[in-house]
Amino acid sequence: MMTILERIMAEAKKADTTALSCEERMALYNSRRGDLTGYDCPICRNKGFVFLMRDGYEYTMECECMEKRRGKWRLQKSGLQDMAERYRFETYEAKTSWQKSILAAAECFCEEREGWFYIGGQVGAGKTHICTAIANRLLLQGKGVRYMIWTEEATKLKALKTDDEGYEREINKWKTAEVLYIDDFLKTRNGALPTDGDINLAFEIINARYNNRALRTIFSGERGLNEIMELDEAMGSRIYQRCGKYKLKIGKGEGRNYRTREELEV
């Protein structure tokens, strides 16, 4: 398949640009439109690069729009595209002291070069919001992020247990993601305890990531980290160690559930 650059050069040969000056030839090359999508760039005209002349030599340079494009591609690949615009640090409600503490910890975490982040506790208190904001900030820093809804992906992975090749292919996505955000970690129906299969699956992913310090993991869930330790000490202790000071739990209390606050205030 012919690349954009190859196509432009082939078109230039057909057009016989030998009679043109260097500047005219560069202008002709730069006037050609590319086929990149997602952002309409007036500089490179969606080619992803521009033609330049320096010291008598013609060369191409990557257009500044490519960083924006890569950001969009990373966001699409992460699975967070629908939430990323709504759930940002700027839109996180931080009126109370506990909200301000969470926001400060999350922003500080984004400045770290390694480590994990865990937030558990009260339903509807903005845990997914703050974790999505973290993931979004790391995306903007150029990190590759994957979003995992535990209840959905755990079900898919357990269904693949009899297909060794398919199972390894799918679980490796979560084991090796540069940044992994696990939402509703170890959530079960009606508050039941996770099964041995759930615990084993979670440990397999977490242990693989624990053994590679370069990988960062973000967790949100209804269970506090002490509860995770009680379910499985080996798994919980790994999360505890990697999180360092970024272990948060939102206590239960009136007004802390955003989803029912209007009813509470009536």
C-alpha positions as CSV (number, residue, x, y, z in Angstrom):
1,M,0.0,0.0,0.0
2,M,1.5,3.3,-1.1
3,T,2.2,5.8,1.8
4,I,1.2,9.5,1.6
5,L,4.8,10.5,1.0
6,E,5.2,7.9,-1.9
7,R,2.0,9.1,-3.5
8,I,3.0,12.7,-3.4
9,M,6.4,12.0,-4.9
10,A,4.8,9.9,-7.6
11,E,2.4,12.7,-8.4
12,A,5.2,15.2,-8.5
13,K,7.1,13.0,-11.0
14,K,4.1,12.9,-13.3
15,A,3.7,16.6,-13.1
16,D,7.4,17.2,-14.0
17,T,8.5,19.7,-11.3
18,T,12.0,20.0,-12.7
19,A,11.3,23.5,-14.0
20,L,10.1,24.8,-10.6
21,S,12.3,26.5,-8.1
22,C,13.0,24.8,-4.8
23,E,10.5,27.0,-3.0
24,E,7.8,26.4,-5.6
25,R,8.4,22.6,-5.4
26,M,8.1,22.7,-1.6
27,A,4.9,24.7,-1.9
28,L,3.5,22.2,-4.4
29,Y,4.3,19.2,-2.2
30,N,2.8,20.9,0.9
31,S,-0.3,21.8,-1.0
32,R,-1.2,18.1,-1.5
33,R,-3.8,16.8,0.9
34,G,-3.3,13.7,3.0
35,D,-5.8,11.2,4.3
36,L,-5.4,11.4,8.1
37,T,-8.7,11.8,9.9
38,G,-9.9,13.1,13.3
39,Y,-8.3,16.5,13.1
40,D,-8.2,18.9,10.1
41,C,-4.7,20.4,10.1
42,P,-4.2,23.6,8.1
43,I,-0.4,23.2,8.3
44,C,0.2,19.8,6.8
45,R,-3.2,19.4,5.2
46,N,-3.7,16.1,7.0
47,K,-0.5,14.5,5.7
48,G,1.2,14.3,9.1
49,F,4.4,16.0,7.9
50,V,5.6,19.0,5.9
51,F,8.3,19.5,3.3
52,L,11.2,21.8,4.0
53,M,14.4,23.0,2.4
54,R,17.6,23.6,4.3
55,D,21.1,24.2,3.0
56,G,20.0,23.1,-0.4
57,Y,18.5,19.8,0.8
58,E,14.9,18.8,0.7
59,Y,13.5,16.9,3.7
60,T,10.3,16.2,5.6
61,M,9.5,17.0,9.2
62,E,6.7,15.7,11.3
63,C,3.9,18.2,11.7
64,E,3.0,19.5,15.2
65,C,-0.5,18.1,14.7
66,M,0.8,14.5,15.1
67,E,1.0,14.9,18.9
68,K,-2.7,15.9,19.0
69,R,-3.5,12.9,16.7
70,R,-1.6,10.5,18.9
71,G,-3.5,11.8,21.9
72,K,-6.8,11.1,20.2
73,W,-5.6,7.6,19.1
74,R,-4.5,6.8,22.7
75,L,-7.8,8.0,24.0
76,Q,-9.8,5.9,21.5
77,K,-7.7,2.8,22.3
78,S,-8.0,3.4,26.1
79,G,-11.8,2.8,26.2
80,L,-12.3,6.0,28.1
81,Q,-13.4,8.2,25.2
82,D,-17.0,8.6,26.4
83,M,-16.0,9.6,29.9
84,A,-12.8,11.6,29.4
85,E,-14.5,14.9,28.5
86,R,-16.9,14.8,31.5
87,Y,-14.6,13.4,34.1
88,R,-11.7,15.8,34.4
89,F,-10.0,17.4,37.4
90,E,-11.6,20.7,36.4
91,T,-15.1,19.2,36.7
92,Y,-14.5,17.3,40.0
93,E,-16.5,18.9,42.8
94,A,-14.2,19.6,45.7
95,K,-16.2,21.6,48.2
96,T,-15.5,19.6,51.4
97,S,-12.2,18.7,53.1
98,W,-12.4,15.0,52.1
99,Q,-13.0,16.0,48.4
100,K,-10.2,18.4,48.5
101,S,-7.9,15.8,49.9
102,I,-8.8,13.3,47.2
103,L,-8.3,15.9,44.4
104,A,-4.9,16.9,45.9
105,A,-3.7,13.3,46.1
106,A,-4.9,12.5,42.6
107,E,-3.1,15.5,41.1
108,C,0.0,14.7,43.0
109,F,-0.1,11.1,41.8
110,C,0.0,12.3,38.2
111,E,3.3,13.9,38.9
112,E,4.9,10.6,40.1
113,R,6.9,8.5,37.6
114,E,5.7,5.2,39.0
115,G,3.3,3.7,41.5
116,W,-0.3,2.7,41.9
117,F,-3.5,4.5,43.1
118,Y,-6.3,2.9,45.0
119,I,-9.6,4.5,46.1
120,G,-12.5,2.6,47.6
121,G,-15.6,3.1,49.7
122,Q,-18.8,5.0,49.5
123,V,-20.9,4.3,46.4
124,G,-21.5,7.4,44.1
125,A,-18.9,9.6,45.7
126,G,-16.9,10.4,42.6
127,K,-14.3,7.5,42.6
128,T,-14.7,6.8,38.9
129,H,-14.6,10.6,38.2
130,I,-11.3,11.1,40.0
131,C,-9.7,7.9,38.5
132,T,-10.8,8.8,35.0
133,A,-9.3,12.3,35.5
134,I,-6.0,10.6,36.5
135,A,-6.1,8.4,33.5
136,N,-6.9,11.3,31.2
137,R,-4.0,13.3,32.6
138,L,-1.6,10.4,32.0
139,L,-2.9,10.1,28.5
140,L,-2.0,13.7,27.9
141,Q,1.4,13.0,29.2
142,G,1.8,10.4,26.4
143,K,1.1,7.3,28.3
144,G,-0.8,4.3,26.9
145,V,-3.9,3.7,29.0
146,R,-6.5,0.9,29.1
147,Y,-9.8,1.1,30.9
148,M,-11.2,-2.2,32.5
149,I,-14.7,-2.5,33.9
150,W,-14.0,-5.4,36.2
151,T,-17.4,-7.0,36.1
152,E,-17.5,-7.1,32.3
153,E,-13.9,-8.1,31.6
154,A,-13.7,-10.7,34.4
155,T,-16.7,-12.5,33.0
156,K,-15.2,-12.5,29.5
157,L,-11.9,-13.8,30.7
158,K,-13.4,-16.6,32.8
159,A,-15.4,-17.7,29.8
160,L,-12.1,-18.1,27.9
161,K,-10.5,-20.4,30.4
162,T,-10.9,-23.4,28.2
163,D,-9.3,-21.6,25.2
164,D,-5.7,-21.2,26.2
165,E,-4.6,-19.1,23.2
166,G,-7.6,-16.8,23.4
167,Y,-7.3,-16.4,27.2
168,E,-3.6,-15.5,27.0
169,R,-4.2,-13.1,24.2
170,E,-7.0,-11.3,26.1
171,I,-5.4,-11.3,29.6
172,N,-2.1,-10.0,28.3
173,K,-3.8,-6.8,27.3
174,W,-4.5,-6.1,30.9
175,K,-1.2,-7.5,32.2
176,T,1.0,-5.4,30.0
177,A,-0.9,-2.1,29.6
178,E,1.4,0.9,30.4
179,V,-1.4,2.3,32.6
180,L,-4.4,0.2,33.6
181,Y,-7.5,1.6,35.2
182,I,-9.6,-1.1,36.8
183,D,-13.1,0.3,37.7
184,D,-15.4,-1.5,40.2
185,F,-12.5,-3.8,41.2
186,L,-13.8,-7.1,42.5
187,K,-17.4,-5.9,42.5
188,T,-20.0,-8.7,42.7
189,R,-23.8,-9.0,42.5
190,N,-25.7,-8.1,45.6
191,G,-22.5,-7.6,47.6
192,A,-21.6,-11.3,47.7
193,L,-18.0,-12.3,48.3
194,P,-15.8,-12.7,45.1
195,T,-15.4,-16.4,44.1
196,D,-12.1,-18.2,44.0
197,G,-12.1,-17.7,40.2
198,D,-12.5,-13.9,40.7
199,I,-9.6,-13.8,43.2
200,N,-7.3,-16.0,41.1
201,L,-8.0,-13.9,38.0
202,A,-7.4,-10.6,39.8
203,F,-4.2,-12.0,41.4
204,E,-2.9,-13.1,38.0
205,I,-3.2,-9.6,36.5
206,I,-2.0,-7.8,39.6
207,N,1.0,-10.1,40.1
208,A,2.1,-9.6,36.5
209,R,1.9,-5.9,36.9
210,Y,3.5,-5.9,40.3
211,N,6.6,-7.6,38.8
212,N,7.1,-4.8,36.3
213,R,7.6,-1.5,38.2
214,A,7.2,0.5,35.0
215,L,3.5,-0.4,34.8
216,R,1.1,1.9,36.6
217,T,-2.3,0.7,37.9
218,I,-5.3,2.7,39.1
219,F,-8.2,1.1,41.1
220,S,-11.6,2.2,42.1
221,G,-14.1,0.0,43.9
222,E,-16.6,-0.2,46.8
223,R,-14.2,-2.3,48.9
224,G,-11.5,-0.6,50.9
225,L,-7.9,-1.9,50.6
226,N,-8.2,-3.6,54.1
227,E,-11.1,-5.6,52.8
228,I,-9.1,-6.7,49.8
229,M,-6.3,-7.8,52.2
230,E,-8.9,-9.9,54.1
231,L,-10.0,-11.5,50.8
232,D,-6.5,-12.4,49.7
233,E,-3.5,-11.2,51.6
234,A,-1.0,-11.9,48.8
235,M,-2.9,-9.8,46.3
236,G,-3.8,-7.1,48.8
237,S,-0.2,-6.7,50.1
238,R,1.0,-6.2,46.5
239,I,-1.5,-3.4,45.9
240,Y,-0.7,-1.9,49.3
241,Q,3.0,-1.8,48.6
242,R,2.8,-0.4,45.1
243,C,0.3,2.3,46.2
244,G,2.5,3.7,48.9
245,K,0.7,6.9,50.1
246,Y,-2.0,6.8,47.4
247,K,-4.4,4.5,49.3
248,L,-7.7,6.2,49.9
249,K,-11.1,5.2,51.3
250,I,-14.2,7.3,51.3
251,G,-16.2,6.6,54.5
252,K,-20.0,6.2,54.3
253,G,-22.1,9.3,55.1
254,E,-25.0,11.4,54.1
255,G,-24.4,13.7,51.2
256,R,-21.4,11.7,49.9
257,N,-23.4,9.8,47.2
258,Y,-23.7,12.2,44.3
259,R,-26.3,10.1,42.6
260,T,-28.8,10.5,45.5
261,R,-27.8,13.9,46.9
262,E,-30.9,15.7,45.5
263,E,-33.2,13.4,47.4
264,L,-31.1,13.7,50.6
265,E,-31.3,17.5,50.4
266,V,-35.0,17.7,50.0
